[in-house]
Amino acid sequence: MSIRHGLLALLEHGPRYGSQLRTEFESRTGSTWPLNVGQVYTTLSRLERDGMVEQGGADEAGHALYAITEAGRDELRSWFEKPVDRTSPARDELAIKLAMAVGAPGVDIRAVIQSQRRHTVRAMQDYTRLKHQAIAALESGASRERDDVAWLLVLEQLIFQTEAEARWLDHCEARLIRLSHAVMTGRTDTAGTAGTADTADTAGPLGSPGSAPVGGAAGGTATAGRAGKAAGS
């Protein structure tokens, strides 16, 4: 998240002081990424060091005001024009967790996936309710339109993100079940008439030793689908 560019975008509307910038940033993003005043003033100090903002006096209450400079406007314009870089993705805790769970002793990766799916679907449903509230506020006129439109865009990004995550989790579970089935089938084929494959001694792709693939992806998909329909309304 680029706090510095967010602050520059707010300063483009006129001089602001630190806590005012924090309040406006959180209002615009629905407090999805809360800031503390220390972060704001640290960022302002760096922007001032880089010549992108300057202190411009104080308001009646004595708050130090910051204003954007021409260098800051150039930086802001460049930020808006350039696409966000996706070639170096940020670390994703869930992806790392699943990667580490594959084959981990004593870890049932299906349980990890199903627990996360339930949480993700609940979050998607919560975001969808907030979306409907934001739309209702806009339609009734009882809102600060600019902030509510901005918040609506953030909410819809969160809805699409959680919907995609739920679908990915369904895919992960289905993929692991297929791989586990292929491994077990291969063991049975190689055992032949010499004996029965001992699947209890070796962990398959699903992690827990001897655990046989069971259903579960279908139920999660149905739940995610219902929430997804609400999100898409």
C-alpha positions in Angstrom: 0.0 0.0 0.0 1.4 3.4 -1.0 0.7 5.7 1.9 2.9 8.4 0.5 0.9 8.6 -2.7 -2.4 8.4 -0.9 -1.3 11.5 1.2 -0.2 13.3 -1.9 -3.5 12.7 -3.5 -5.3 14.2 -0.5 -2.9 17.2 -0.4 -3.8 17.9 -4.0 -7.1 19.2 -2.7 -5.4 21.7 -0.4 -3.2 22.0 2.7 -3.9 19.5 5.5 -2.5 18.7 8.9 -1.5 15.2 10.0 -4.5 13.9 11.8 -6.8 15.5 9.2 -5.0 13.5 6.5 -5.4 10.3 8.6 -9.1 10.9 9.0 -9.6 11.6 5.3 -7.5 8.6 4.2 -9.6 6.3 6.4 -12.9 7.9 5.3 -11.9 7.4 1.6 -10.9 3.7 2.2 -13.5 2.8 4.8 -10.8 2.2 7.4 -9.8 -0.9 5.5 -6.1 0.0 6.0 -6.1 2.1 9.2 -3.3 4.5 9.8 -1.9 5.9 13.0 -0.8 9.5 13.3 2.8 8.5 13.7 2.8 6.8 10.3 1.3 9.9 8.7 3.8 12.3 10.2 6.7 10.0 9.4 5.6 9.8 5.8 5.1 13.6 5.7 8.6 14.1 6.9 10.0 11.9 4.2 7.9 13.6 1.6 9.2 17.0 2.8 12.8 15.6 2.7 12.2 14.6 -0.9 10.8 18.0 -1.8 7.3 16.7 -2.5 5.5 18.6 0.3 6.3 21.7 2.3 5.0 23.1 5.5 2.7 26.0 4.8 2.0 27.7 8.1 -0.7 26.7 10.6 -4.5 26.7 11.0 -6.4 28.6 13.6 -5.9 25.8 16.1 -2.1 25.8 15.6 -1.9 22.6 13.5 1.1 22.6 11.2 -0.3 22.5 7.6 1.4 20.6 4.7 1.0 21.5 1.1 2.0 19.6 -2.1 4.8 21.0 -4.2 5.2 20.8 -8.0 7.6 17.9 -7.5 4.9 16.2 -5.5 2.3 16.8 -8.2 4.7 15.3 -10.8 5.1 12.2 -8.6 1.4 11.9 -8.1 0.7 12.2 -11.8 3.3 9.5 -12.5 1.7 7.2 -9.9 -1.7 7.5 -11.5 -0.4 6.9 -15.0 1.7 3.9 -14.2 0.1 0.4 -13.7 0.7 -1.2 -10.3 3.6 -3.7 -10.6 2.4 -7.3 -10.4 5.7 -8.9 -11.4 6.9 -9.0 -7.8 3.8 -10.0 -5.8 3.7 -9.3 -2.1 4.0 -12.3 0.2 0.7 -14.1 0.7 0.4 -15.7 4.1 -2.3 -18.2 3.0 -0.3 -19.4 -0.1 2.8 -19.8 2.1 0.7 -21.7 4.7 -0.6 -24.2 2.2 2.8 -24.6 0.6 4.3 -25.5 4.0 1.3 -27.8 4.9 1.9 -30.1 1.9 3.3 -33.3 3.3 3.9 -31.7 6.7 3.7 -34.4 9.5 0.5 -34.3 11.5 -1.1 -31.6 9.4 -4.4 -32.3 7.6 -4.2 -29.8 4.7 -7.8 -30.4 3.9 -8.8 -29.2 7.4 -6.6 -26.1 6.8 -8.3 -25.4 3.5 -11.8 -25.9 4.8 -11.3 -23.7 7.8 -9.9 -20.9 5.6 -12.8 -21.3 3.2 -15.3 -20.8 5.9 -13.6 -17.7 7.1 -13.2 -16.4 3.5 -16.8 -16.9 2.7 -17.9 -15.2 5.9 -15.7 -12.2 5.1 -17.1 -12.1 1.5 -20.7 -12.0 3.0 -19.7 -9.2 5.4 -18.2 -7.2 2.5 -21.3 -7.7 0.5 -23.6 -6.4 3.3 -21.4 -3.3 3.6 -21.6 -2.9 -0.2 -25.4 -2.8 -0.1 -25.3 -0.3 2.7 -22.9 2.0 0.7 -25.2 1.7 -2.3 -28.2 2.5 -0.2 -26.5 5.6 1.3 -25.5 6.8 -2.2 -29.1 6.3 -3.6 -30.7 8.1 -0.6 -28.3 11.0 -0.9 -27.5 10.7 2.8 -23.8 10.4 2.3 -20.6 12.2 1.3 -20.8 11.1 -2.2 -17.1 11.2 -3.1 -16.0 9.2 0.0 -18.8 6.6 -0.4 -18.0 6.0 -4.1 -14.4 5.5 -3.1 -15.4 3.1 -0.3 -17.7 1.3 -2.7 -14.8 0.7 -5.1 -12.6 -0.7 -2.2 -15.4 -2.9 -1.0 -16.0 -4.4 -4.5 -12.3 -5.1 -4.8 -12.4 -6.9 -1.5 -15.5 -8.9 -2.6 -13.8 -10.0 -5.9 -10.6 -10.8 -4.0 -12.4 -13.1 -1.4 -14.5 -14.7 -4.1 -11.4 -15.5 -6.1 -9.7 -16.9 -2.9 -12.7 -19.2 -2.2 -12.6 -20.5 -5.7 -8.8 -21.0 -5.4 -9.3 -23.0 -2.2 -11.8 -25.2 -3.9 -9.3 -25.8 -6.7 -6.5 -26.6 -4.2 -8.6 -29.2 -2.4 -9.7 -30.8 -5.7 -6.1 -30.8 -7.0 -4.8 -32.5 -3.8 -7.5 -35.1 -3.8 -6.7 -36.0 -7.4 -3.0 -36.2 -6.7 -3.6 -38.3 -3.6 -5.8 -40.7 -5.5 -3.2 -41.0 -8.3 -0.5 -41.8 -5.7 -2.6 -44.5 -4.0 -3.6 -46.0 -7.3 0.0 -46.3 -8.2 0.9 -48.0 -5.0 -1.9 -50.5 -5.5 -0.8 -51.2 -9.0 2.9 -51.8 -8.1 1.9 -54.1 -5.2 0.2 -56.5 -7.5 -0.3 -60.0 -6.1 2.6 -59.6 -3.6 0.3 -57.9 -1.0 -1.8 -54.9 -0.3 -0.3 -51.5 -0.5 0.3 -50.1 3.0 -0.9 -46.6 2.7 -0.9 -46.0 6.5 2.9 -45.7 6.7 3.5 -42.9 4.2 1.9 -39.4 3.9 0.4 -38.5 0.6 0.0 -35.0 -0.8 -2.8 -34.3 1.6 -0.4 -34.4 4.5 -1.8 -36.7 7.2 -0.4 -40.2 7.0 -2.9 -42.8 5.9 -5.8 -40.3 5.4 -8.0 -41.2 2.6 -9.5 -38.6 0.3 -13.0 -37.5 1.2 -15.5 -35.1 -0.2 -15.8 -31.6 1.0 -14.9 -29.3 -1.9 -18.4 -29.5 -3.3 -20.0 -28.2 -0.1 -17.5 -25.3 0.1 -18.1 -24.4 -3.6 -21.9 -24.2 -3.0 -21.4 -21.9 -0.1 -19.0 -19.7 -1.9 -21.3 -19.6 -4.9 -24.2 -18.3 -2.8 -22.1 -15.6 -1.4 -20.7 -14.8 -4.8 -24.1 -14.2 -6.2 -24.8 -11.7 -3.4 -21.5 -10.1 -4.1 -22.2 -9.7 -7.8 -25.6 -8.1 -7.3 
